[in-house]
Amino acid sequence: MLEVITTRGGLKHPFGMSIRLPWLKRSKSMKHLILAPTPQAQWQLLIHEAQTSCDRHLDEVLESYLIFLLMRFTNKAHCTARIMAEDYLQASSCHGGERIDRLRDVGDHCLLFSGLFPHLADRRMVSISYFVTLGRSAYLQLSDLLDRGMALVYGQLSEAFIVLVDVLHAMRELNGHPVLTPIQAIELWQDYGSRRCYERILAAHTRAVPVSGPSQTH
């Protein structure tokens, strides 16, 4: 386990740089020290900690994509104001490179919303599955539009979307506080087979730690 040194809601390393994480606060459950020379390395350490916490394992491609997505997000805090259905429809009406860029934005934002900010679903009076469905669909469309190399990446992102969401939830919960409501956990388990949500539901009802199955690797 890692202990995170935070400075005004951010992670700070010896060179004075910090990553703004307003939702991550110091917790007794975080006992390692996350100190790394670059923002990329800091995000990587957090993602590794989250994978260990939720018993999920991302391959190098998915892990790298998630790291760079989080790095871009730190400079775009206003992205939570986006309306995904509108963006998705606009992307569908575009062509060429513009369509690709818009679909990528939809997929990326839906991944962040469902993984880091599931409370937005309640505020917007939609289900969390709304973000998961749009995000998976956007990535799947990209896999059909792009050349083989990137097509495989986005196909993998679509297929492993719920596992990425599980990892992001685990990262949010490194502060010791649950990120999902019980209803959202049931929804993600029933709609998308989130094993992490199933384990949480089982633990809540049996007051016991469920026996985990084989680790999910993507």
Order of alpha helices (4+ residues) and beta strands (2+ residues): beta-beta-beta-alpha-beta-alpha-alpha-alpha-alpha-alpha-alpha-alpha-alpha-alpha-beta
